[in-house]
Amino acid sequence: MEYIPLEKPIAVLEGQIEDLQRMAAAQSLDFSEEIKVLEEEAKRLRVHLFANLSPYERVQLSRHPNRPHTLEIIDLMLDSFIELHGDRNFDDDRSIICGVGYFKKQSVVVIGHQKGRGIKDNIERNFGMPRPEGYRKALRIMSMAERLGLPIITLIDTPGAYPGVGAEERGQAEAIGKNIMVMSRLRVPIFCIVVGEGGSGGALALGVANRIHMLQYSTYCVISAEGCASILMKDARKAAQAAEALQMTADAAVRLGIADSVIPEPLGGAHRDLRQTVENISAVLEADFATFLPMSGKELAQHRMEKFLKMGSFDVRGSQV
């Protein structure tokens, strides 16, 4: 288990638990009572620490090195998943996962950002930052889903689209813009889950959906807290202040009408119990399927268009409509 600054007090207790467990195994001693006391203390500490998280602490949790990734969620959520590769134009971007499988016996298409574990895997996945070919691969699979009449599930977890020279030369902005345009018109249900970072247009390129849900400690914003602090406050060390101003947490997104609901995470975050996290996601998706599968293609596209046109609307008194 890796830890972020917020979890350091918990790490001390869990380290003591591991030491006792090793000693018990090596010396055939019984430390069950001592371990039980430490486990209860660690649980109380987690409850206390997670009771009033700051926006920037939630940002750190959304990037947690042990946070569930798309393929891990797919492995538990879908049956018979088959990954599909390539944009049929330039390359196969490994930071975007696309494929087909069964969700509760319903055929679906799943598309999501994929970060890596460790340096080698992160380099292969480009740290979850797609290039244009990744978004064009996603577009190809979404178009296939429409032809076959399959619902689409997207899992968002990216710092943002890759801003390198090669990506810009191959039309990064055009690829993102086309995905947004096409997703707004697709005549199949689209359900989006923000599972980690929802960064800028890199997230929005997979985020035009009939329903948008966010895991409790995920974030969704036009820019990172550090980027905002660097540009507007001229000091990246003011990231915590920027995170509060940006209102990038799941609760804020629901309050502002950007997201539809917050999906609860296990105590301590999604990385503490992957199975429970996936069960929570699945329960929300089941309800969405019941609502949207009976709708016609025209109704689905109209619902999606109206949903996004309402975002950012204000009446003359300044209250959000």
LINBEL-V288479 format. One record per pair of residues at least 6 apart in sequence whose C-alpha atoms are under 6 Angstrom apart, sorted by the first residue. I is the first residue (numbers start at 0). J is the second residue. D is the distance in Angstrom with one decimal. If there is no record, write none. Layout:
# LINBEL-V288479
I:J:D / I:J:D
This chain:
# LINBEL-V288479
9:41:5.9 / 16:34:5.8 / 23:29:5.9 / 54:242:5.8 / 54:243:5.5 / 55:239:5.0 / 55:242:5.5 / 57:216:5.4 / 61:195:4.6 / 61:196:5.6 / 61:216:5.7 / 61:217:4.8 / 65:270:5.6 / 66:270:4.7 / 67:270:5.9 / 69:113:5.7 / 77:100:6.0 / 77:101:5.3 / 77:102:5.0 / 78:100:5.8 / 78:101:5.0 / 79:100:5.3 / 80:99:5.6 / 80:100:4.1 / 81:98:5.4 / 81:99:5.4 / 82:97:5.7 / 82:98:4.1 / 83:97:5.5 / 83:98:5.0 / 84:91:5.8 / 85:91:4.0 / 85:136:5.6 / 86:132:5.8 / 86:135:5.5 / 86:136:4.0 / 92:132:6.0 / 92:133:4.7 / 93:124:5.1 / 94:112:5.7 / 94:113:4.9 / 94:124:4.4 / 94:127:5.0 / 94:129:5.4 / 95:111:5.7 / 95:112:4.7 / 95:113:5.7 / 95:133:5.6 / 96:110:5.5 / 96:111:5.2 / 97:109:5.8 / 97:110:4.4 / 98:108:5.8 / 98:109:5.6 / 99:107:5.8 / 99:108:4.5 / 100:106:5.8 / 100:107:5.6 / 101:107:5.9 / 107:149:5.3 / 107:150:5.2 / 107:151:6.0 / 108:151:4.8 / 109:151:5.8 / 109:152:4.8 / 109:153:5.7 / 110:153:4.8 / 111:153:5.3 / 111:154:4.3 / 111:155:5.7 / 112:127:5.9 / 112:155:5.7 / 112:156:5.4 / 113:127:5.2 / 114:124:5.7 / 114:126:5.1 / 114:127:4.2 / 115:121:4.0 / 115:124:5.7 / 127:157:5.2 / 128:157:5.9 / 128:159:5.7 / 128:160:4.9 / 128:161:4.9 / 129:160:5.2 / 129:161:5.6 / 130:161:5.5 / 130:166:5.5 / 131:171:4.8 / 131:174:5.6 / 145:187:5.9 / 150:187:5.5 / 150:188:4.9 / 151:189:4.7 / 152:189:5.9 / 152:190:4.9 / 152:191:5.8 / 153:191:4.7 / 154:192:5.0 / 154:193:5.9 / 155:193:4.6 / 155:194:5.8 / 156:194:5.8 / 156:195:4.7 / 156:196:4.6 / 156:197:5.6 / 157:196:5.2 / 157:197:5.8 / 157:198:5.7 / 158:196:5.9 / 158:198:4.7 / 159:198:4.5 / 159:199:5.5 / 159:201:4.3 / 160:201:4.1 / 175:204:5.1 / 178:204:5.5 / 179:204:5.5 / 182:207:5.9 / 184:300:5.3 / 186:296:4.0 / 186:299:6.0 / 186:300:5.6 / 187:296:5.8 / 189:208:4.8 / 189:209:5.5 / 190:208:5.4 / 190:209:5.9 / 190:210:5.1 / 191:208:5.9 / 191:211:4.8 / 192:211:6.0 / 192:212:4.8 / 192:213:5.5 / 193:213:4.6 / 194:214:5.4 / 194:217:5.8 / 195:217:4.6 / 196:217:5.8 / 196:218:5.2 / 197:218:5.6 / 197:219:4.2 / 198:220:5.6 / 199:220:5.8 / 199:221:4.0 / 199:222:5.5 / 209:303:5.0 / 211:258:5.0 / 211:259:5.4 / 212:258:5.7 / 212:259:5.6 / 212:260:5.0 / 212:261:5.9 / 213:249:5.8 / 213:261:5.0 / 213:262:5.9 / 214:261:5.7 / 214:262:4.6 / 215:249:6.0 / 215:261:5.5 / 215:262:5.5 / 215:263:5.2 / 215:264:5.7 / 218:247:5.3 / 218:248:4.8 / 218:249:5.9 / 219:247:5.2 / 220:247:5.3 / 224:238:5.0 / 224:241:5.3 / 224:242:4.9 / 225:235:5.1 / 225:238:4.7 / 228:234:5.6 / 228:235:4.9 / 228:237:5.6 / 228:238:5.3 / 228:241:5.6 / 229:235:4.5 / 252:258:5.3 / 253:259:5.7 / 264:276:5.9 / 269:276:5.8 / 312:319:5.9 / 312:320:5.7 / 313:319:4.4 / 313:320:5.3
